[in-house]
Amino acid sequence: VQLQASGGGLVQPGGSLTLSCAPSGSHYRVRSMAWYRQAPGKQRELVALIDDGTNTEYVRSVKGRFTISRDNAKNTVYLRMNSLQPEDTGVYFCNTMTGTLPWGQGTQVTVSS
């Protein structure tokens, strides 16, 4: 299964973006999923997760600004990012909560004025 993340781009500080993640080339159904990011020169970190239901958790640095959600009908997971800051810059990936699927290429988010 390939997880395709999209929706990244260049945004000014304070701006917003919505990322999407959907599997391609398989019948994989997204359930418990997470968004990760890798900032330049840093290790990949988990920033948000959603379980089989609607329970969500966030890393402290994005709590109150980011919202993870899942549309079961569209088999897609989203990450709504508000009040973006330069430190949110990085490549964003989606995967299971334990990172068990092959990592896709991710989508680049750059926050800069």
C-alpha positions in Angstrom: 0.0 0.0 0.0 1.2 3.5 -0.8 0.0 6.4 1.4 -0.2 9.6 -0.6 0.0 12.8 1.4 -0.9 16.1 -0.4 -1.8 19.7 0.3 1.4 21.1 1.4 2.9 24.4 0.2 4.4 27.7 1.1 2.4 29.8 3.6 3.1 32.9 5.6 3.2 32.7 9.4 -0.3 32.7 10.8 -1.7 31.0 7.7 -3.5 27.7 7.3 -3.2 24.5 5.3 -5.1 21.3 5.1 -3.2 18.1 4.4 -4.8 15.0 3.0 -3.7 11.4 3.1 -5.2 8.5 1.2 -4.0 5.0 0.2 -3.4 4.3 -3.4 -3.2 1.0 -5.3 -4.8 -1.1 -2.6 -8.0 -1.7 -0.7 -6.4 -0.6 2.6 -8.9 1.1 4.9 -7.5 3.9 7.0 -8.5 3.6 10.6 -6.0 4.4 13.4 -3.7 6.9 11.7 -1.2 9.5 12.5 0.5 12.5 10.9 4.3 12.8 11.3 6.6 15.6 10.3 10.3 15.8 9.7 11.9 19.2 10.1 15.2 19.9 8.3 18.0 18.3 10.2 15.7 16.6 12.7 14.2 13.2 13.2 10.7 12.4 12.2 8.2 13.1 15.0 4.5 12.1 15.5 2.4 15.3 15.7 -1.2 14.0 15.7 -3.1 10.7 15.8 -6.6 9.5 15.6 -7.8 6.1 16.8 -10.5 3.8 15.3 -13.1 6.1 16.6 -12.8 9.9 17.1 -10.2 10.1 19.9 -7.3 12.3 19.0 -4.0 13.2 20.5 -1.5 15.9 19.6 2.1 16.8 20.5 2.1 19.8 22.7 3.6 22.1 20.2 0.6 21.8 17.8 -2.2 21.3 20.4 -5.0 23.9 19.8 -3.7 24.7 16.3 -3.8 21.4 14.4 -6.8 19.1 14.0 -6.7 15.5 12.7 -9.8 14.0 11.2 -10.8 11.0 9.1 -13.5 10.7 6.5 -14.4 7.0 6.3 -16.5 7.4 3.2 -13.6 9.0 1.3 -11.0 6.7 3.1 -8.9 9.8 3.8 -7.2 11.3 6.8 -6.8 15.1 7.1 -4.7 17.5 9.1 -6.0 21.0 9.4 -3.2 23.3 10.4 -4.0 26.8 11.7 -1.8 29.6 13.0 1.2 28.1 11.3 4.6 29.1 12.5 8.1 28.8 10.9 8.9 25.9 13.3 6.1 23.9 11.6 8.2 23.8 8.5 9.0 20.2 7.4 7.9 17.3 5.3 4.6 15.8 6.6 3.8 12.1 6.3 0.9 10.0 7.3 1.1 6.4 8.5 -0.4 4.2 11.1 0.0 5.1 14.8 3.0 2.8 14.9 4.4 3.6 11.5 4.0 0.1 10.2 3.2 0.9 6.5 5.8 1.9 3.9 6.6 5.6 4.2 5.5 7.7 1.2 7.2 10.8 0.0 5.2 13.1 2.2 4.2 16.7 1.4 6.4 19.7 2.0 5.1 22.5 4.3 7.1 25.7 4.4 6.1 28.5 6.7 8.0 31.7 5.8 7.4 35.3 5.2 
